Amino acid sequence: MRLSDLQHKDIVNVLDGKKVGNIIDININMDGNMNSLIVEKSKFFVSMFSTKDEIEIKWEQIEKIGEDVILVKLSI
């Protein structure tokens, strides 16, 4: 799977059903394995108390990668 394939998928938090945002980058370790996704927060997910526009989703937080959606478990 390519990064461009992942960038077209919606990222949804399974804990509340809200769209988290869009993938803008990935973090890869020295062995070539993906550590995490860097996601630009959607306007619905942004908190007025948060100043960060992006969030890092660790590989362990990814529940399922589907055809149209990536399901993640975030407790934010």
C-alpha positions in Angstrom: 0.0 0.0 0.0 1.3 3.5 -0.9 1.0 6.7 1.1 -1.1 8.2 -1.6 -3.6 5.3 -1.1 -3.8 6.0 2.6 -4.2 9.8 2.1 -7.6 9.3 0.4 -9.1 7.4 3.4 -11.1 9.1 6.2 -9.7 8.5 9.7 -12.4 7.8 12.2 -12.1 7.4 16.0 -14.0 4.3 17.1 -14.6 5.7 20.6 -16.8 8.6 19.4 -17.4 8.0 15.7 -15.9 11.4 14.7 -13.6 12.0 11.8 -10.2 12.8 13.1 -8.6 14.3 10.0 -6.5 13.7 6.9 -3.1 12.0 6.7 -0.4 14.5 5.8 2.7 12.3 6.5 3.9 9.1 8.0 6.7 8.3 10.5 9.0 5.4 9.4 11.7 3.8 11.6 15.2 2.8 10.4 14.0 -0.7 9.5 11.5 0.7 7.1 8.4 -0.1 9.2 5.7 2.5 9.8 5.6 3.9 13.4 2.8 6.4 13.1 0.6 8.5 11.0 0.7 12.3 11.1 -2.8 13.6 10.7 -4.0 17.2 10.1 -7.0 17.6 12.5 -10.4 18.1 10.9 -12.3 21.3 11.9 -14.8 19.2 13.9 -12.0 17.5 15.9 -10.1 20.7 16.9 -10.4 21.7 20.5 -10.4 25.4 21.5 -7.9 24.4 24.2 -5.5 22.8 21.7 -2.9 24.8 19.7 -1.7 21.8 17.6 -3.0 21.5 14.1 -1.8 17.9 13.7 -1.9 14.7 15.7 0.3 11.7 15.7 -1.5 8.3 15.6 0.8 5.4 16.7 0.6 2.1 14.8 -0.8 0.4 17.9 -3.8 2.8 17.9 -4.9 1.7 14.4 -7.8 -0.8 14.8 -8.5 -1.5 11.1 -7.6 -0.2 7.6 -10.6 -0.6 5.3 -11.3 0.2 1.7 -12.5 3.8 2.5 -11.8 4.3 6.2 -9.0 3.9 8.8 -10.4 3.2 12.2 -8.3 4.3 15.2 -8.8 4.3 18.9 -8.0 7.7 20.4 -8.9 8.9 23.9 -8.5 12.6 23.4 
